[in-house]
Amino acid sequence: MNPTLREVEAELLARWPETKLEPSLDRIRAICELLGNPQDATPLIQLTGTNGKSTTSRMIDALVRALGLRTGRFTSPHLQSITERISIDGDPLTDEEFVRAYEDVAPFARLIDDQQEHPLSFFELMVAMAYASFADAPVDAAIVEVGMGGSWDATSVADARVAVVTPIGVDHARYLGDSPEQIAVEKAGIIKPGGQAVLAGQQPEVLDVLMRRAIEVGAPVVREGIDFGVESRVPAVGGQQFTLQSLSGRYENLLLPLHGEHQARNAALALAAVETFTGAKELDPDLVRQAFGEVRSPGRLEVVRRGPAVLLDAAHNPHGVETMLLAVQEEFSFSPLVGVVAMMGDKDVEEMLRQLEPVLAHIVATENSSDRSLPAIELAQIAADIFGEERVSSAPRLDAALEEGIARAESAEGYEDAVGSGGVLVTGSVVTVGEARTLLGVTGEERP
């Protein structure tokens, strides 16, 4: 009898967690060799950076498909289903396809487990499944997001034709370093000989690290703000309208159903990456317009309910929270805005709460199902020192926290200076947003 998706997921999760980094590509290379090196079967666009990777990869995927090419996309982590991590032609594998992909590589994984000092990790096995699925499909382009870092990330068993670097800040400091330039050293490793680099705007010290790596390996570089960028943008109903100046031309009146200036910049980065990948002098503006119009990015300033509005955003580090709040303040006018927040204990919790304090009228501290989640009572205690006790409440169950947040936003009771409709912002981690999405009855890429 074939295993179920739940059984396969349990077997995968029994391995090393993806938050554990062991700097070696030996195990992923070994299993890929047994599989016939599927990572070499398809031209690769690889993405690293601190924030924006998943959305940018979705935009690249949409643009490449608009050109009539078949795509494979690997992203992490997932919001609601592990099958989201591997997509073919824009669609996640079905449960049955995911199980079959696992069964295809599992026997080889057991061989590697017996041969290596450490068994294959969860993430390494997922990467092997993705590359094997792309080769089997087959696809014309693989769009692959690193899990953590760059040089030693399992996805780097393949050499990217195009290395895309989204903005770099501090995250995973315990593993990658506690300054942006230290983190950039590891992330710069995806820029390899024979490839090309497409760089989002970076802090000067980060840009210096990336440029030195590109020069070292002889990789041509294109940069946001010099070679491409957002020429103009205005918020629009359900998203925004903008004009991009890209490598080969000017693309006007593009509509994107996502909120925030950062998403327009992600779009500019994605377009430059695809132009670099295809070597096209200029892409058909209508195809570009169509592709961006179809992009969805669940859990990224996603409005999943109205009356009161509920926004979900998976910001999980200070850089991400700062970016999220800029967009919230620019494009929404909720008053009061109530936060339902659960964070991982290994994150910079205090700094993220300090950033949230000026924007949130009240915070409901909660927790998610991850064993890394900071207990709600501890989060509430930290928040009370920043917000004041009267602006903080605690609800360990996420469903109860959502109910409280919605009730507070709906009634606006106690917020005498409220000037508009209340809203709820659910944030703090990808797991929090994924579980909230499920509790609120949202699946796939639905829009309210």
C-alpha positions as CSV (number, residue, x, y, z in Angstrom):
1,M,0.0,0.0,0.0
2,N,1.3,3.4,-0.9
3,P,2.1,5.8,2.0
4,T,-0.2,8.8,2.6
5,L,1.1,12.4,2.4
6,R,0.8,12.6,6.2
7,E,3.1,9.5,6.5
8,V,5.6,10.9,4.1
9,E,5.7,14.2,5.8
10,A,6.2,12.5,9.1
11,E,9.2,10.6,7.7
12,L,10.7,13.8,6.3
13,L,10.2,15.7,9.5
14,A,11.9,12.9,11.5
15,R,15.1,13.9,9.8
16,W,17.4,16.8,10.8
17,P,15.3,20.0,10.9
18,E,15.9,22.6,8.2
19,T,17.0,25.1,10.8
20,K,20.1,23.0,11.5
21,L,23.0,24.0,9.2
22,E,25.9,21.7,8.7
23,P,28.4,23.3,6.2
24,S,28.8,20.5,3.7
25,L,27.4,19.6,0.3
26,D,28.7,16.1,0.5
27,R,25.3,14.4,1.3
28,I,23.3,16.3,-1.3
29,R,26.0,15.6,-3.9
30,A,26.0,11.9,-3.1
31,I,22.3,11.5,-3.5
32,C,22.2,13.6,-6.6
33,E,24.9,11.4,-8.1
34,L,22.8,8.3,-7.4
35,L,19.8,10.0,-9.0
36,G,21.8,10.8,-12.2
37,N,22.6,14.4,-11.3
38,P,19.1,15.8,-12.1
39,Q,20.2,19.2,-10.9
40,D,22.3,19.5,-14.1
41,A,19.3,18.8,-16.4
42,T,17.7,22.2,-16.3
43,P,19.0,25.8,-16.5
44,L,18.7,27.3,-13.0
45,I,17.7,30.7,-11.6
46,Q,18.7,30.6,-7.9
47,L,17.6,33.2,-5.3
48,T,19.0,34.2,-2.0
49,G,18.6,37.2,0.3
50,T,16.9,37.9,3.6
51,N,13.4,38.8,2.5
52,G,11.4,38.8,-0.8
53,K,12.7,35.5,-2.2
54,S,9.4,33.6,-2.3
55,T,7.5,36.4,-3.9
56,T,10.3,37.2,-6.4
57,S,10.5,33.6,-7.4
58,R,6.7,33.5,-8.0
59,M,7.1,36.6,-10.3
60,I,10.0,35.0,-12.2
61,D,7.9,31.8,-12.5
62,A,5.0,33.7,-14.0
63,L,7.2,35.7,-16.4
64,V,9.0,32.6,-17.7
65,R,5.7,30.7,-18.2
66,A,4.4,33.7,-20.1
67,L,7.2,33.2,-22.5
68,G,5.9,29.7,-23.2
69,L,8.5,27.8,-21.2
70,R,7.8,25.1,-18.7
71,T,8.9,25.9,-15.1
72,G,9.8,24.1,-11.9
73,R,9.9,26.1,-8.7
74,F,11.3,25.2,-5.3
75,T,10.5,27.5,-2.3
76,S,10.6,27.2,1.5
77,P,9.2,27.2,4.0
78,H,5.6,26.4,3.2
79,L,2.5,28.1,4.5
80,Q,-0.1,25.3,4.8
81,S,1.0,22.2,2.9
82,I,4.4,20.7,2.4
83,T,3.4,20.1,-1.3
84,E,3.7,23.9,-1.9
85,R,7.5,23.6,-1.8
86,I,7.7,21.9,-5.3
87,S,5.7,23.4,-8.2
88,I,5.5,22.5,-11.9
89,D,4.2,25.1,-14.2
90,G,3.1,27.3,-11.3
91,D,1.1,24.6,-9.5
92,P,2.2,22.7,-6.4
93,L,2.5,19.0,-6.7
94,T,-0.6,17.1,-5.8
95,D,-0.6,15.0,-2.7
96,E,-0.2,11.9,-4.9
97,E,2.6,13.5,-7.0
98,F,4.5,14.5,-3.8
99,V,4.3,11.0,-2.4
100,R,5.5,9.6,-5.7
101,A,8.4,12.0,-5.7
102,Y,9.4,10.9,-2.2
103,E,9.1,7.2,-3.1
104,D,11.4,7.8,-6.1
105,V,14.3,9.2,-4.0
106,A,13.7,7.4,-0.6
107,P,15.7,4.2,-1.5
108,F,18.7,6.3,-2.5
109,A,18.4,8.4,0.6
110,R,18.6,5.3,2.8
111,L,21.8,4.3,1.0
112,I,23.3,7.7,1.6
113,D,22.2,7.6,5.3
114,D,24.3,4.4,5.7
115,Q,27.4,5.8,4.0
116,Q,27.7,9.3,5.5
117,E,28.6,10.4,9.0
118,H,25.3,12.2,9.3
119,P,22.0,11.2,7.6
120,L,20.4,13.4,5.0
121,S,18.5,16.3,6.5
122,F,14.9,17.2,5.9
123,F,15.9,20.0,3.6
124,E,18.5,18.0,1.7
125,L,16.0,15.4,0.9
126,M,13.4,18.0,-0.2
127,V,16.0,19.5,-2.6
128,A,16.8,16.1,-4.1
129,M,13.0,15.5,-4.6
130,A,12.7,18.9,-6.3
131,Y,15.6,18.5,-8.7
132,A,14.4,14.9,-9.6
133,S,10.9,16.2,-10.2
134,F,12.1,19.0,-12.4
135,A,14.2,16.5,-14.5
136,D,11.3,14.0,-14.7
137,A,8.8,16.6,-15.8
138,P,10.9,17.9,-17.7
139,V,11.0,21.7,-17.3
140,D,12.8,24.4,-19.3
141,A,13.8,26.5,-16.3
142,A,14.2,25.7,-12.6
143,I,13.5,28.6,-10.1
144,V,15.1,27.7,-6.8
145,E,15.0,29.6,-3.5
146,V,17.8,28.8,-1.0
147,G,16.8,27.6,2.4
148,M,19.4,29.4,4.4
149,G,22.5,31.2,3.3
150,G,24.0,30.3,-0.1
151,S,27.4,28.6,-0.3
152,W,26.5,25.6,1.8
153,D,22.7,25.5,1.1
154,A,21.7,22.2,-0.4
155,T,20.2,24.0,-3.5
156,S,23.8,25.1,-4.4
157,V,24.6,21.5,-5.5
158,A,23.6,23.0,-8.9
159,D,25.3,26.0,-10.5
160,A,22.9,28.8,-11.3
161,R,22.8,30.4,-14.8
162,V,21.4,33.5,-13.0
163,A,22.0,34.2,-9.3
164,V,19.4,36.6,-7.9
165,V,20.1,38.4,-4.6
166,T,17.2,40.1,-2.8
167,P,17.9,42.7,-0.1
168,I,20.1,41.4,2.7
169,G,19.6,42.2,6.3
170,V,20.1,40.2,9.5
171,D,18.3,36.9,10.1
172,H,19.5,33.5,11.3
173,A,22.3,35.3,13.0
174,R,23.2,32.2,15.0
175,Y,24.1,30.4,11.8
176,L,25.1,33.1,9.3
177,G,26.6,36.0,11.3
178,D,25.2,39.0,13.2
179,S,25.9,41.8,10.6
180,P,24.6,42.2,7.0
181,E,28.1,42.0,5.5
182,Q,28.9,38.7,7.4
183,I,25.6,37.2,6.1
184,A,26.4,38.5,2.6
185,V,29.6,36.4,2.5
186,E,27.6,33.2,2.8
187,K,24.8,34.4,0.4
188,A,27.3,35.5,-2.2
189,G,28.3,31.9,-2.7
190,I,25.4,31.3,-5.2
191,I,27.3,33.6,-7.6
192,K,29.5,31.1,-9.5
193,P,31.8,30.9,-12.5
194,G,29.8,30.9,-15.8
195,G,26.8,32.5,-14.2
196,Q,25.4,36.1,-14.0
197,A,24.3,38.0,-11.0
198,V,21.2,40.2,-10.6
199,L,21.3,42.3,-7.5
200,A,18.6,44.2,-5.6
201,G,19.5,47.4,-3.9
202,Q,21.8,46.7,-1.0
203,Q,23.6,48.4,1.8
204,P,27.1,49.6,0.7
205,E,29.0,47.1,2.8
206,V,26.8,44.3,1.5
207,L,27.2,45.4,-2.1
208,D,30.9,45.4,-1.7
209,V,30.9,41.8,-0.6
210,L,28.7,40.7,-3.5
211,M,30.7,42.7,-6.1
212,R,34.0,41.2,-4.9
213,R,32.5,37.7,-5.2
214,A,31.3,38.5,-8.8
215,I,34.7,39.8,-9.8
216,E,36.4,36.8,-8.2
217,V,34.4,34.3,-10.3
218,G,34.1,36.5,-13.4
219,A,30.3,36.8,-13.3
220,P,28.7,39.8,-15.0
221,V,26.4,41.9,-12.7
222,V,23.3,44.0,-13.2
223,R,22.2,46.2,-10.3
224,E,18.9,47.8,-9.2
225,G,19.2,51.5,-9.3
226,I,21.8,51.5,-12.1
227,D,20.7,48.9,-14.7
228,F,17.0,48.5,-13.8
229,G,14.4,49.8,-11.3
230,V,11.0,51.2,-10.5
231,E,10.5,54.4,-12.4
232,S,7.1,55.3,-10.9
233,R,4.3,53.7,-8.9
234,V,1.0,54.5,-7.4
235,P,-1.2,52.4,-5.1
236,A,-4.3,51.0,-6.8
237,V,-7.4,49.1,-5.8
238,G,-6.2,45.7,-4.7
239,G,-2.6,46.4,-5.4
240,Q,-0.6,48.9,-7.4
241,Q,0.3,50.3,-10.8
242,F,3.8,51.0,-11.8
243,T,6.4,51.5,-14.6
244,L,9.7,49.7,-14.7
245,Q,12.9,50.7,-16.5
246,S,14.5,47.3,-17.2
247,L,17.6,46.1,-18.9
248,S,16.2,46.3,-22.4
249,G,13.3,48.7,-22.3
250,R,10.6,50.6,-20.4
251,Y,7.5,48.7,-19.3
252,E,4.5,51.0,-18.6
253,N,1.2,50.6,-16.8
254,L,1.9,47.3,-15.1
255,L,-0.7,46.2,-12.6
256,L,0.4,44.0,-9.6
257,P,-2.2,42.6,-7.2
258,L,0.2,42.9,-4.3
259,H,0.7,45.8,-1.8
260,G,3.8,47.8,-1.0
261,E,6.7,49.5,-2.7
262,H,8.9,46.5,-1.9
263,Q,6.7,44.3,-4.2
264,A,7.2,46.7,-7.1
265,R,10.9,46.5,-6.5
266,N,10.6,42.7,-6.4
267,A,8.9,42.9,-9.7
268,A,11.8,44.9,-11.2
269,L,14.2,42.4,-9.8
270,A,12.2,39.5,-11.3
271,L,12.0,41.1,-14.7
272,A,15.7,41.8,-14.8
273,A,16.4,38.2,-13.8
274,V,14.2,36.8,-16.6
275,E,15.8,39.2,-19.2
276,T,19.2,38.0,-18.1
277,F,18.1,34.4,-18.2
278,T,16.6,34.5,-21.7
279,G,19.1,37.0,-23.2
280,A,16.1,38.7,-24.7
281,K,16.5,42.3,-26.0
282,E,13.0,43.1,-25.0
283,L,10.1,41.1,-23.7
284,D,6.6,41.6,-25.1
285,P,5.1,44.2,-22.9
286,D,1.7,42.5,-23.1
287,L,3.2,39.2,-21.8
288,V,4.9,41.1,-19.0
289,R,1.6,42.8,-18.1
290,Q,-0.3,39.6,-18.2
291,A,2.3,37.8,-16.0
292,F,2.4,40.4,-13.3
293,G,-1.4,40.7,-13.3
294,E,-1.6,37.0,-12.4
295,V,0.9,36.9,-9.5
296,R,-0.3,36.0,-6.1
297,S,1.8,35.7,-3.0
298,P,-0.1,34.2,-0.1
299,G,0.8,35.4,3.3
300,R,2.4,38.6,2.1
301,L,0.2,41.6,3.1
302,E,-2.7,39.4,2.1
303,V,-6.2,40.6,2.8
304,V,-8.2,37.5,3.7
305,R,-11.2,39.0,5.3
306,R,-13.1,42.3,5.3
307,G,-15.4,43.9,7.9
308,P,-13.1,44.1,9.8
309,A,-10.2,43.5,7.5
310,V,-7.6,40.9,8.4
311,L,-4.2,41.2,6.9
312,L,-1.7,38.3,7.0
313,D,2.1,39.0,6.6
314,A,4.8,36.5,7.2
315,A,7.4,39.0,8.3
316,H,9.7,37.2,10.8
317,N,12.8,39.4,11.2
318,P,13.4,43.2,11.8
319,H,14.1,43.8,8.1
320,G,10.8,42.2,7.1
321,V,8.8,43.9,9.7
322,E,10.1,47.3,8.7
323,T,9.3,46.7,5.1
324,M,5.8,45.4,6.0
325,L,5.0,48.4,8.2
326,L,6.0,50.9,5.5
327,A,3.5,49.3,3.2
328,V,0.7,49.1,5.8
329,Q,1.1,52.8,6.6
330,E,1.2,53.8,3.0
331,E,-1.7,51.7,1.6
332,F,-4.1,51.1,4.5
333,S,-5.8,53.3,7.0
334,F,-7.1,51.0,9.7
335,S,-7.9,52.6,13.0
336,P,-7.5,50.8,15.3
337,L,-5.0,48.3,13.9
338,V,-4.8,45.3,16.3
339,G,-1.9,42.9,16.0
340,V,-2.2,39.1,16.5
341,V,1.4,38.1,16.9
342,A,3.3,34.8,17.4
343,M,7.1,34.7,16.9
344,M,9.8,32.1,17.1
345,G,11.9,32.3,20.2
346,D,15.2,32.3,18.3
347,K,14.3,35.6,16.5
348,D,15.0,39.2,17.5
349,V,11.7,39.4,19.3
350,E,12.3,42.7,21.1
351,E,13.4,44.6,18.0
352,M,10.4,43.4,16.0
353,L,8.0,44.4,18.9
354,R,9.7,47.9,19.1
355,Q,9.0,48.3,15.4
356,L,5.4,47.3,15.7
357,E,4.6,49.5,18.8
358,P,4.0,52.8,17.0
359,V,1.6,51.2,14.5
360,L,-0.4,48.8,16.6
361,A,-3.1,50.0,19.0
362,H,-3.1,46.7,20.8
363,I,-1.2,43.4,20.5
364,V,-2.6,40.0,21.2
365,A,0.3,37.8,22.0
366,T,-0.2,34.2,21.0
367,E,1.8,31.2,19.7
368,N,1.9,28.7,16.8
369,S,2.3,25.0,16.8
370,S,6.1,25.0,16.2
371,D,8.3,23.8,19.0
372,R,10.4,27.0,18.3
373,S,7.4,29.2,19.1
374,L,7.9,31.6,22.0
375,P,5.2,30.9,24.6
376,A,2.4,33.5,24.5
377,I,2.9,34.5,28.1
378,E,6.6,35.2,27.5
379,L,5.9,37.2,24.4
380,A,3.2,39.1,26.3
381,Q,5.7,40.0,29.1
382,I,8.3,41.3,26.6
383,A,5.6,43.2,24.7
384,A,4.3,44.8,28.0
385,D,7.6,46.4,28.6
386,I,7.4,48.0,25.1
387,F,3.7,48.7,24.6
388,G,2.6,49.1,28.2
389,E,0.5,46.4,30.0
390,E,-2.8,48.1,29.0
391,R,-2.1,47.5,25.3
392,V,-1.2,43.8,25.6
393,S,-3.2,40.7,26.1
394,S,-2.4,37.0,25.8
395,A,-4.1,34.1,24.2
396,P,-2.0,30.9,23.8
397,R,-4.4,29.4,21.3
398,L,-4.2,31.1,17.9
399,D,-7.9,30.6,17.2
400,A,-8.8,32.4,20.4
401,A,-6.2,35.2,19.6
402,L,-7.8,35.7,16.2
403,E,-11.3,35.9,17.7
404,E,-10.0,38.5,20.2
405,G,-8.2,40.5,17.6
406,I,-11.2,40.7,15.3
407,A,-13.5,41.6,18.2
408,R,-11.3,44.4,19.3
409,A,-10.9,45.8,15.8
410,E,-14.6,45.5,15.1
411,S,-15.8,47.2,18.2
412,A,-13.0,49.8,18.5
413,E,-14.0,49.9,22.2
414,G,-11.4,51.7,24.2
415,Y,-9.9,53.5,21.2
416,E,-11.3,57.0,21.5
417,D,-9.1,58.3,18.8
418,A,-10.1,55.8,16.2
419,V,-10.9,57.5,12.9
420,G,-11.8,54.7,10.6
421,S,-12.5,51.1,10.2
422,G,-10.5,48.7,12.4
423,G,-8.2,46.1,11.1
424,V,-6.2,43.1,12.3
425,L,-2.6,42.4,11.3
426,V,-1.5,38.8,11.8
427,T,2.3,38.5,11.7
428,G,5.5,37.2,13.3
429,S,6.4,34.1,11.4
430,V,5.5,32.0,8.4
431,V,4.1,29.3,10.5
432,T,1.8,31.8,12.3
433,V,0.4,33.1,9.1
434,G,0.0,29.6,7.5
435,E,-2.0,28.4,10.5
436,A,-4.1,31.6,10.7
437,R,-4.9,31.2,7.0
438,T,-6.2,27.7,7.7
439,L,-8.2,28.8,10.7
440,L,-9.8,31.6,8.6
441,G,-10.8,29.1,5.9
442,V,-8.4,30.3,3.2
443,T,-6.7,27.8,0.9
444,G,-4.6,28.0,-2.2
445,E,-4.4,31.5,-3.7
446,E,-8.0,32.7,-3.0
447,R,-8.7,36.4,-2.7
448,P,-11.6,37.8,-0.6
